[in-house]
Amino acid sequence: MAKPENDSVCLFAASAAASAVASIVAFGAASVVLAGLLRTPDAWAMPAVDQTQGGEESHLRATPTAVQNPDRLHDDPVPATGVASPRGPSLEGDTSAIQPRPVVEADPTADAAPKALAGADELSNLSKAKLSDLLSEQFSDTQEGRFLRAFYAARHWVPQWVANDVVGGANGSVGLTPRGHRLLEALDGVAAQGLDSQAYRLGEIRRLVAKGDLTSLAQAEIRSSAAAMTHLFDLLLGQTRRFMSFDKRLALLETEERLDGVNLLANAGAAPDAAVFFAGLAPDTDQYGRLIAGLANTRAQIEKGAAWGDPIPVEGRPSIKPGERDDRLPALRKRLLATGDLVGPEVDFLGYDAPLILDPVTEGAVRQFQARHGLATDGVPGAKTIARMNVSPQELRSAVEVALERWRLLPRDLGGAYVLVNVPQFELFVMEGRRVALTMPVAVGREGFETPLFSDSIKYMEFNPYWNVPISIAQNEVIPKQVNDPDYLAKTGFTVVTRTAQRDPVIDHATVDWSKIGSAAQGYRLRQEPGPKNPLGTVKFMFPNKYAVYLHDTNSRYVFSRSDRAVSHGCIRVGDPKGLADYLLANNAGLPSKVADDFKGASPQIVRLKRSLSVHLAYITAWGLEDGSIRFSQDVYGKDPVLRQALLDSAVIPHADAVMAAR
């Protein structure tokens, strides 16, 4: 058993269903397509809009920097009375980079919609007034109503989703345009991403279209735009932000994602295929597509509930060692077959005469299951392993849905290259686009010292760092050891400096009355010199923040042999500090000829990065693997139930369409 932490550093596996694979392909293709479209303004058709708002041509998003908002938090939103906490503080200062999307010329081949409206074919004054009246009637003076009024005014009241010859009062076809059909089809499929579609009121829209009269069609047009905007909010900001007011979500689009709401909605309507447009706005990471496939798998597991079997007894039962007999093994094999960790048509065909013995094949399947769940991979079904096996498919589905929402809550622009620390997985990834350039284990904050979740950027490295002990750690951990052993500070390489003098002169630790622990911690600063006893190890990676946390080496290397690495005071200990330092020296510091070992010494040396590197401290308990399986991590901080409840609370009750129709 690992010794108690005392170094005090600082405050399933089944292939995806065909539909899920198709979703991943669509998401991957969409990101490529959309990237081109955002840079090619004439790629999509869009009706003329009010030029007084646009200014010069610019892209939909501002030119990204390494981190658009270094202080932006993305912790769990906690619903309040009608309002949820935002991911973090809004960007302050200049917002001139927020520009509307430029007007683009119509593409007559992009859609089979009726001919473009111009001159005599433009909407009649009657239909303009009808749309305007309906906006006032349906939304009154609400925030959403004012937004939609501005949206349609910018379009000169040209409808976007409903067949315009009908709304214009002419005889002809009745119903949605091809783009309108594609919009509803796209919104019908959002459950594949773990999103709730009830809020889009799709049934109501279809009923209004089926009525066919001018008023109903105009209402369907307005409802379609409202549904599209709600989905854009869900996709770009997270479904759990539905608790926020419409105007606050609109402001967050601008401050966090550099997107103008009116132009974003116009581009959604101008896109030949709404599904492709929406997919291009989803998180640009392989993880999102893998989790969509994983969600399809877990839903399939639920449908095959009988294959899962009953819970495996664990209370008061011993671990099952290789070669041992246990009457739970048939049920355990059945569970491993259901999760895909054990491959074979039936247990009877595994080729073993003794089904009650833990054989090598089953042991290997247990190891694979343990690896996917962040457990010690010893092949022994013990209490923790069997408890995880007893997690139902419904709970696993919920974990994947929560993970998808967490990706939506992260900044959409993570940076061209970035560091992502997945706290519950105890792992760090250096990403270059979608390529994993470097990965390593990490140790994070333990209970009571949780690692905070936020985004920032690494500015510099400090080799051979001092450790300046925080007051709370000095008072609660270091000084009590000095009281018990008067030579403790000297033996462990601590220097004592006064906090009052301007130059912090070093003083003799023997002159301090350490028995007065509180006053000693407040009056003196403890600084540990560089060296093998320093818990920061050889280097720390700094992204100055209000939490005073950072990445660093450690002199407690044994911690990386543990499966549960929530052990620190909040900072992140990295398993390969030399690898990370060498990467930054070559790619961000402009020192490709240097390596970390060149900076070894007895004194601190700071290397500032010429190009800062984005860093995101995230909390994702379901992680998609290349083989199509999902790795589930322990919810070490108990955050998933909070976000899961927020997802449920933000969803519209089932059959809401029927209720509205009855009204």
Summary of the structure (lengths in Angstrom):
residues: 663
radius of gyration: 29.2
end to end distance: 64.1
largest distance: 97.8
contacts: 2137
relative contact order: 0.14
helix: 44%
strand: 13%
